[in-house]
Amino acid sequence: MRLKLAYQREELWIDFPEDTSVSVAQVLRSVKERRPGVYQSWCDPEGRLRGSLAVFVNREHIRYQDGLETELNDGDEVYVIPIMAGG
């Protein structure tokens, strides 16, 4: 299974074995191995996603799916986007 993870202006392609069930949380953990600095900016020490980020799978926010346990399929696109706030 091949997934695209996009953040800021970067894309990261992540491969998982076929016939494997993969969740958004597993994708984030794979980033921890490949890009630990990026992972630390996304997740706290307990592995929880920081509140300043939104994660979308194929343009749908994971809050409307199964959160970090949202199952992914081959070719899915995962986007990590910082939430902008201000006044």
N, C-alpha and C positions, 0 to 999 in steps of 0.2 A: 504494500500500500504506500502510495506517495502522496504527501500532503504539502501544501504551500502555506507557510507562515509569513505574514507580512507585518512589518512594524516600521514606523517612520518611513524612511526611503529604502529600506532593506527588505529583501526576500530571503527566506531560508527554506530550502526543500528538505523535508524529513521523510525518510523511508522507514517503514515498519514491515515485518514479515507478513506475507499474505495470510488470509484466514485468521487474522488477529483482530480482536476487538480493541479499538483505540479511543480514548476519551481526550477531551481538551486538557485535563490535568496531566495525562501522560505526555502530551505534546509539550506542555510547559516544563515537565521534568526532563525531557530530552534537550530542551534549550539549556537547562542547568548544566548539563554535561558539556555542551558545545560552546556556550557563551555564558559563563557564570556571572559576569558583570551585568549582562542584560537581565538574566533571571533574577538577580538580587534587586534590580530596579523595579521588577514586576511583582515580586512576591516577598512576603515577610519571612522571617526565619522559620516559621511553622509551615510555610508553603501556601499560605493563603494569598490570594490575589489582592493587591493593593486597591483601595477604593478609588484611586485617581485614574484607574484604567477601565476600559470597556473592551470586552472580547466579543467578536462577531464570528459566526460560522456561516459562510456563504451569504453574507449581508444580513443575517438575523442575529440579534443580540442573544447571548447564551442565557440571559435571565428569562427569556420566553421559551427556552428549551429545558434542558436538565442541568443548567449551570456548568460547573467544571466537569461534571460527569456526562456531558453531552457526547454521544457516540459520533464518531466520524467515519466517513467512507472514502474510498480511494478517489483522489482528485479534489477533495474538499479544500476550501480556502479558509484559513483562520487569520483574522485580523486583530491585532492588539493596538488599541487606540487610546491615547491619553485624553482624559476628560478635561475640557477647558472650562474654567469658571471665572467669574469676575463680576464686576458691577460698576 
